[in-house]
C-alpha cells in the first residue's frame, strides 16, 4: 500500500502543475461593425451593428482564417442587434497567433474588419 502512495501523489502534483488552456481574445471594429471573440465565453464570435438602421436585411458574412474560411449567406441580426457564431465555428477560425479577416456585405455595402489579438 505504501509503495502506491508516492506515485499517486506525484501524479496529482503533475496534474495540478499543468498550465491551463490559454485564453484567446480578438476584437475588430470598422465604421459600421464591431466583432468580439473570447475563447472563454459561452458564445462564439459576435458581430454587432453600430449603425441606426433596424432592418439591415440579409447579411453575407465571410470569416477567413489561416487555413479555413466560412461564408454565411442570408444571416440575420438577433433582436439585440448582433449575430453570433457558434463556439465550434469560431474556434476553427480564431486560433492563437492567427490574423483572421471578417468581410461583411449588407444593403449593397461592404466592409472588412481588421482583427487584432488582445
C-alpha positions as CSV (number, residue, x, y, z in Angstrom):
1,X,0.0,0.0,0.0
2,X,2.8,2.5,0.9
3,X,4.6,1.9,-2.4
4,X,1.5,3.3,-4.2
5,X,1.2,6.5,-2.2
6,X,4.3,8.2,-3.7
7,X,3.3,7.6,-7.4
8,X,-0.2,8.7,-6.7
9,X,1.0,11.9,-5.0
10,X,3.4,12.6,-7.9
11,X,0.6,12.1,-10.4
12,X,-1.7,14.5,-8.5
13,X,1.2,17.1,-8.3
14,X,1.9,16.9,-12.1
15,X,-1.8,17.2,-12.9
16,X,-2.1,20.3,-10.7
17,X,1.0,21.9,-12.3
18,X,-0.2,21.7,-15.9
19,X,-0.8,25.1,-17.4
20,X,-4.4,25.9,-18.1
21,X,-5.5,26.4,-21.7
22,X,-4.6,30.0,-22.6
23,X,-7.5,32.3,-23.5
24,X,-7.7,33.9,-26.9
25,X,-9.3,37.4,-27.3
26,X,-9.9,39.1,-30.6
27,X,-11.6,42.5,-31.2
28,X,-12.2,44.2,-34.5
29,X,-14.0,47.4,-35.5
30,X,-15.0,49.2,-38.7
31,X,-17.3,52.1,-39.4
32,X,-20.5,50.0,-39.1
33,X,-19.4,46.8,-37.3
34,X,-17.7,45.6,-34.2
35,X,-16.6,42.0,-33.7
36,X,-15.7,40.3,-30.3
37,X,-14.4,36.9,-29.7
38,X,-13.3,35.5,-26.3
39,X,-12.4,31.8,-26.1
40,X,-13.7,31.6,-22.6
41,X,-17.2,33.0,-23.4
42,X,-20.3,30.8,-23.9
43,X,-20.9,32.2,-27.4
44,X,-18.5,32.2,-30.3
45,X,-17.7,35.3,-32.4
46,X,-20.3,38.1,-32.0
47,X,-20.8,40.7,-34.7
48,X,-22.5,44.0,-33.6
49,X,-24.0,46.5,-35.9
50,X,-23.1,50.0,-34.9
51,X,-25.5,52.0,-37.1
52,X,-29.1,53.1,-36.5
53,X,-30.8,51.0,-39.2
54,X,-33.1,48.5,-37.6
55,X,-33.6,46.4,-40.7
56,X,-30.4,45.5,-42.5
57,X,-31.9,42.7,-44.4
58,X,-29.9,39.6,-45.1
59,X,-26.2,39.7,-44.4
60,X,-23.3,37.9,-46.1
61,X,-20.5,37.2,-43.7
62,X,-17.2,35.7,-44.6
63,X,-14.6,34.7,-42.0
64,X,-11.1,33.9,-43.3
65,X,-8.6,32.2,-41.1
66,X,-5.1,31.0,-41.8
67,X,-6.3,27.6,-43.2
68,X,-10.1,27.7,-43.1
69,X,-12.8,30.0,-44.1
70,X,-16.6,30.2,-43.5
71,X,-19.2,32.1,-45.5
72,X,-22.8,32.6,-44.4
73,X,-25.5,33.9,-46.8
74,X,-28.8,35.3,-45.5
75,X,-27.6,35.8,-41.9
76,X,-29.9,38.0,-39.7
77,X,-29.1,40.0,-36.6
78,X,-31.0,38.9,-33.5
79,X,-33.4,41.2,-31.6
80,X,-30.4,42.5,-29.6
81,X,-28.7,43.8,-32.7
82,X,-25.9,41.2,-33.2
83,X,-25.1,38.0,-34.9
84,X,-23.4,35.2,-33.0
85,X,-21.5,32.3,-34.5
86,X,-21.4,29.1,-32.5
87,X,-18.4,28.3,-30.3
88,X,-17.4,25.4,-32.6
89,X,-17.5,27.6,-35.8
90,X,-15.4,30.3,-34.2
91,X,-12.7,28.1,-32.7
92,X,-11.8,26.8,-36.2
93,X,-11.0,30.4,-37.4
94,X,-9.9,32.2,-34.2
95,X,-6.8,30.4,-33.0
96,X,-3.9,31.9,-31.1
97,X,-1.5,33.8,-33.3
98,X,-3.7,34.0,-36.4
99,X,-4.9,37.1,-38.1
100,X,-8.4,36.3,-39.4
101,X,-10.4,38.7,-41.5
102,X,-14.1,39.4,-41.4
103,X,-15.9,40.5,-44.5
104,X,-19.4,42.0,-44.2
105,X,-21.8,42.6,-47.0
106,X,-25.3,44.2,-46.5
107,X,-27.6,46.5,-48.4
108,X,-25.0,46.9,-51.2
109,X,-22.3,47.9,-48.7
110,X,-19.1,46.1,-47.9
111,X,-16.6,46.4,-45.0
112,X,-13.7,44.4,-43.9
113,X,-12.9,44.3,-40.2
114,X,-9.2,44.3,-39.1
115,X,-9.0,41.7,-36.4
116,X,-6.5,42.2,-33.6
117,X,-5.5,39.7,-30.9
118,X,-5.7,41.1,-27.4
